[in-house]
Amino acid sequence: MTGQKGPTELQVFKTVLMHCIVIIAFPVISFFVSKIFIFDGILGLSTVTSNVYAAGVAVLVLHVALAAFIYRAYFDTPSKTPTKSD
């Protein structure tokens, strides 16, 4: 055994927790920010129209957050790869 190991359970937990918070919080925040400031404030759209557009923004943000999580889970490799010593 060479003593090299991958990420600890705590590091994996922190990474997954961070991604979960981003996946939950960012779409909600983006919905209200885009609705209040952009669609209601700047553009002056009706309530229903601004809700629909803000929901579209939230869906796009959610897809970006999910893509980041999937990319990190699929392509992220441990910094140290185990080597076999004979």
C-alpha positions in Angstrom: 0.0 0.0 0.0 1.5 3.3 -1.0 -0.6 5.5 1.3 -2.1 7.6 -1.5 -5.8 8.0 -1.3 -8.5 10.0 -3.0 -10.7 12.7 -1.5 -12.0 12.1 2.0 -15.6 11.5 2.8 -15.8 15.0 4.3 -14.5 16.6 1.1 -17.0 14.6 -1.0 -19.8 15.6 1.4 -18.9 19.3 1.2 -18.8 19.2 -2.6 -22.2 17.5 -2.9 -23.7 19.8 -0.3 -22.4 22.8 -2.1 -23.8 21.6 -5.4 -27.2 20.8 -3.7 -27.4 24.4 -2.3 -26.5 25.9 -5.7 -29.1 23.7 -7.4 -31.8 24.7 -5.0 -31.0 28.3 -4.2 -29.8 29.8 -7.6 -32.9 29.1 -9.6 -35.1 30.6 -6.8 -32.9 33.6 -6.5 -32.7 34.1 -10.2 -36.5 33.8 -10.6 -37.2 36.6 -8.1 -34.3 38.8 -9.2 -35.1 38.6 -12.8 -38.8 39.1 -12.2 -38.6 42.1 -9.9 -35.7 44.0 -11.4 -35.7 43.0 -15.1 -39.2 42.0 -16.2 -41.3 44.1 -13.8 -38.9 47.0 -13.2 -36.9 47.7 -16.4 -39.2 46.2 -19.0 -42.6 46.8 -17.2 -44.2 43.6 -18.3 -47.5 42.3 -16.9 -47.5 40.0 -13.9 -48.3 36.8 -15.8 -45.8 37.6 -18.6 -43.0 38.5 -16.2 -43.7 35.3 -14.2 -43.4 33.2 -17.3 -40.1 34.8 -18.4 -38.7 34.6 -14.9 -39.6 30.9 -14.7 -37.7 30.5 -18.0 -34.7 32.2 -16.5 -34.9 29.9 -13.4 -35.1 26.8 -15.6 -32.0 27.9 -17.6 -30.1 28.6 -14.3 -31.2 25.2 -13.0 -29.9 23.4 -16.1 -26.5 25.2 -15.9 -26.2 24.2 -12.2 -27.1 20.6 -13.0 -24.7 20.5 -15.9 -21.9 21.8 -13.6 -22.7 19.1 -11.1 -22.7 16.3 -13.7 -19.5 17.6 -15.3 -17.8 17.7 -11.9 -19.0 14.2 -11.0 -18.0 12.7 -14.3 -14.8 14.5 -15.2 -13.3 15.4 -11.8 -10.5 13.0 -11.0 -8.6 12.8 -7.7 -5.4 14.9 -7.7 -3.3 11.9 -6.9 -3.7 8.7 -8.8 -2.7 5.5 -7.1 0.4 4.0 -8.4 1.3 0.3 -8.1 4.7 -0.4 -6.7 6.2 -3.8 -7.3 
